[in-house]
Amino acid sequence: MRRLSFLAVLFTATLAIAADIPTGESIMERAAEKTGSKAALAKAKSVIMTGTVSVEGRNISGPVSVSQQEGKTYTAIEFPGVGKVEEGYDGNVAWEMNAIQGARIKTGEEKGAAVRSGKVNLVASWREEYKSALNLGEATVEGKSTWKVELIPNDGRPETIYFDKESGLPIRVSQTLISPLGDISVDMILTDYREVDGIQTPFLMKQQAAGQVMAMRFSKISYTEKIPAERFELPAAVKALVAAQKK
């Protein structure tokens, strides 16, 4: 009986191990399946999320509202004594506005990120916005075993999503965002998943950036409530900037 060489045995063992490691694409597909049925995801063309936002370690909190409709998004956060912070994308113009810096228009990679944020369920429609999904291996997040998947967007820098092996759902998102202050590394932890209109949705999102942790706790989320068209209209200050650019 012919004996296998050490390299042949090693190669066979490597193939066996590789067979147990899912591809990035299959992890994304499983996440979409675990998020909701195809019927539920197809029906969800918009989402409204309302709740409170707070900065951990500081006595700062206020209301937060997020509205998304395929291709459009609007977010408003209001802190007492600081004022309202708004950002949105109307399908053409991505913008941001606050009491300190005023209004500004996002371009380039920043606009690309705004376009992706307008997707009601980015996991299910990831192929529309990303070139590839690569499984980088295992990682532990919040005490849970996850698969670490790197996504390469059509426009912008790589993003990393960590998927809970047990539930199949995303529980951490890591990315580098461009801002007027320079590049900012952002980590978002997603927890407290609940089923809403047939879709698994996180009710708690903790974002860590620039040494601060901002927690968004949603009390109401709906995929069926109609969003007024004016919700996505550009504020007057943003319209003025658009007009000035056209001159």
Legacy VTK file of the C-alpha trace (Angstrom):
# vtk DataFile Version 3.0
C-alpha trace
ASCII
DATASET POLYDATA
POINTS 247 float
0.000 0.000 0.000
1.448 3.295 -1.051
1.947 5.795 1.782
0.986 9.433 1.341
3.770 11.949 1.641
3.711 14.513 4.452
2.879 17.271 1.956
-0.015 15.243 0.534
-1.425 14.679 4.016
-0.993 18.351 4.868
-2.688 19.377 1.638
-5.612 17.039 2.296
-6.000 18.395 5.835
-5.891 21.972 4.540
-8.658 21.220 2.041
-10.779 19.705 4.813
-10.330 22.794 6.984
-11.040 25.128 4.066
-14.258 23.240 3.332
-15.542 24.221 6.791
-14.854 27.915 6.262
-17.731 29.717 4.491
-17.056 32.273 1.784
-17.817 35.922 2.318
-20.627 35.666 -0.222
-22.265 32.736 1.580
-22.059 34.580 4.919
-23.826 37.575 3.363
-26.495 35.324 1.864
-27.083 33.586 5.209
-27.338 36.966 6.949
-30.017 38.046 4.478
-31.950 34.817 5.096
-31.712 35.243 8.877
-32.760 38.898 8.642
-36.125 38.031 7.139
-37.981 36.146 4.444
-37.662 37.273 0.834
-41.269 38.411 0.971
-40.716 40.523 4.097
-37.527 42.095 2.724
-39.139 42.810 -0.651
-42.089 44.470 1.062
-39.886 46.722 3.217
-39.290 49.751 1.009
-38.842 52.184 3.894
-38.145 52.316 7.619
-38.739 54.863 10.377
-36.786 54.624 13.635
-37.316 56.872 16.658
-35.753 56.830 20.104
-33.095 58.495 22.227
-29.380 59.043 21.798
-26.862 59.554 24.587
-23.127 60.064 24.932
-21.774 57.570 27.443
-19.891 59.052 30.382
-21.394 62.487 29.796
-24.737 63.931 30.793
-25.833 64.435 27.202
-28.941 62.891 25.664
-31.753 63.760 23.322
-34.172 62.434 20.681
-33.051 60.698 17.485
-35.052 59.868 14.382
-33.996 58.015 11.254
-36.024 57.777 8.042
-34.933 55.648 5.094
-36.608 55.035 1.798
-34.947 53.224 -1.067
-32.300 55.661 -2.276
-33.022 58.351 0.321
-32.249 58.933 3.992
-32.700 61.526 6.729
-31.351 61.499 10.296
-31.905 64.072 13.026
-30.321 64.180 16.485
-31.007 66.941 18.975
-28.964 67.632 22.110
-30.208 70.261 24.609
-27.791 73.176 24.662
-26.031 71.950 21.528
-28.802 72.038 18.960
-29.922 69.807 16.125
-27.587 67.753 13.943
-29.075 66.678 10.616
-27.848 64.736 7.631
-29.508 63.263 4.611
-29.480 62.133 1.006
-32.355 62.980 -1.329
-31.270 60.640 -4.115
-28.941 63.232 -5.611
-27.414 65.485 -2.935
-25.786 64.227 0.269
-25.599 66.847 3.006
-25.019 67.579 6.683
-26.043 70.516 8.848
-25.531 71.555 12.471
-25.651 74.731 14.560
-21.855 74.941 14.903
-20.616 74.361 11.343
-23.739 75.198 9.392
-24.645 73.359 6.185
-22.304 71.508 3.848
-22.551 69.152 0.881
-20.854 65.760 0.900
-18.918 64.585 -2.133
-16.683 61.687 -3.159
-16.348 58.857 -0.640
-18.514 60.721 1.854
-21.353 60.811 -0.638
-20.808 57.133 -1.421
-21.294 56.290 2.255
-24.495 58.353 2.287
-25.823 56.455 -0.728
-25.197 53.122 1.014
-26.904 54.374 4.174
-30.035 54.972 2.105
-30.482 51.241 1.626
-33.258 49.931 3.850
-31.561 46.538 4.109
-27.981 46.738 2.903
-27.168 43.127 3.819
-29.845 41.758 1.493
-28.886 44.081 -1.391
-25.128 44.217 -0.797
-24.208 43.232 -4.363
-25.637 46.536 -5.617
-23.150 48.593 -3.583
-20.108 46.337 -3.103
-17.645 44.686 -5.468
-16.749 41.760 -3.236
-17.096 40.117 0.172
-14.101 38.306 1.661
-14.181 36.176 4.797
-11.129 37.196 6.855
-11.659 34.480 9.452
-12.963 34.217 12.992
-13.115 36.946 15.637
-14.716 37.400 19.047
-17.114 40.350 19.469
-18.983 41.047 22.687
-18.139 37.519 23.819
-19.625 35.979 20.671
-17.845 33.983 17.981
-18.150 35.740 14.618
-17.056 35.637 11.013
-15.170 38.767 9.960
-16.126 39.834 6.431
-14.403 42.588 4.463
-16.598 44.389 1.936
-15.146 46.461 -0.897
-17.630 49.174 -1.944
-18.019 50.380 -5.515
-16.958 53.797 -4.256
-14.988 54.168 -1.032
-12.822 52.312 1.421
-13.167 48.736 2.672
-15.695 48.103 5.424
-15.717 45.195 7.850
-18.819 43.473 9.200
-18.742 40.860 11.955
-21.504 38.228 11.748
-22.573 36.231 14.786
-21.987 32.567 13.884
-25.045 31.442 15.829
-27.657 33.949 14.664
-26.047 34.820 11.336
-26.797 38.496 11.972
-24.314 41.418 11.872
-23.289 42.564 15.348
-20.390 44.910 14.569
-19.523 47.238 11.690
-16.078 48.850 11.371
-15.196 51.496 8.823
-13.151 54.636 8.222
-15.218 57.702 7.431
-14.047 60.927 5.842
-15.037 64.130 7.641
-14.018 67.809 7.726
-11.795 66.814 10.661
-10.029 64.100 8.668
-10.362 60.332 8.624
-12.299 58.899 11.571
-12.359 55.221 12.533
-15.880 54.201 13.517
-17.071 51.023 15.239
-20.785 50.260 15.531
-22.071 47.509 17.837
-25.564 46.211 17.002
-27.582 44.445 19.713
-31.099 43.884 21.070
-32.423 42.354 17.852
-36.212 42.104 17.620
-38.549 41.074 14.843
-40.352 44.025 13.266
-42.734 43.415 10.370
-40.982 40.091 9.778
-37.472 41.585 9.810
-34.809 41.125 12.502
-33.799 44.645 13.542
-31.320 45.959 16.166
-32.912 48.319 18.692
-29.587 49.340 20.256
-26.663 50.736 18.266
-23.499 51.884 19.991
-21.103 53.922 17.887
-17.533 54.498 19.015
-15.602 57.261 17.281
-13.014 59.876 18.263
-12.865 58.545 21.817
-16.615 58.915 22.380
-19.345 56.277 22.598
-22.779 57.336 21.359
-25.675 54.971 22.062
-28.883 55.058 20.043
-31.761 53.242 21.745
-34.827 52.967 19.552
-38.273 52.668 21.086
-40.201 52.407 17.830
-39.263 50.981 14.427
-41.647 50.474 11.515
-41.200 49.195 7.963
-44.810 49.906 7.006
-45.385 53.493 8.104
-45.582 55.925 5.200
-42.886 58.603 5.084
-43.959 62.101 3.912
-42.150 63.106 0.715
-41.077 66.394 2.310
-39.022 64.482 4.869
-36.265 64.116 2.278
-36.417 67.646 0.871
-33.204 69.653 1.103
-33.153 72.332 3.844
-33.067 75.929 2.597
-29.414 76.344 3.594
-28.441 73.239 1.589
-30.478 74.395 -1.415
-28.539 77.655 -1.309
-25.239 75.764 -1.451
-26.460 73.680 -4.401
-27.531 76.845 -6.237
-24.180 78.493 -5.556
-22.312 75.484 -6.985
-24.305 75.679 -10.189
-23.343 79.309 -10.800
LINES 1 248
247 0 1 2 3 4 5 6 7 8 9 10 11 12 13 14 15 16 17 18 19 20 21 22 23 24 25 26 27 28 29 30 31 32 33 34 35 36 37 38 39 40 41 42 43 44 45 46 47 48 49 50 51 52 53 54 55 56 57 58 59 60 61 62 63 64 65 66 67 68 69 70 71 72 73 74 75 76 77 78 79 80 81 82 83 84 85 86 87 88 89 90 91 92 93 94 95 96 97 98 99 100 101 102 103 104 105 106 107 108 109 110 111 112 113 114 115 116 117 118 119 120 121 122 123 124 125 126 127 128 129 130 131 132 133 134 135 136 137 138 139 140 141 142 143 144 145 146 147 148 149 150 151 152 153 154 155 156 157 158 159 160 161 162 163 164 165 166 167 168 169 170 171 172 173 174 175 176 177 178 179 180 181 182 183 184 185 186 187 188 189 190 191 192 193 194 195 196 197 198 199 200 201 202 203 204 205 206 207 208 209 210 211 212 213 214 215 216 217 218 219 220 221 222 223 224 225 226 227 228 229 230 231 232 233 234 235 236 237 238 239 240 241 242 243 244 245 246
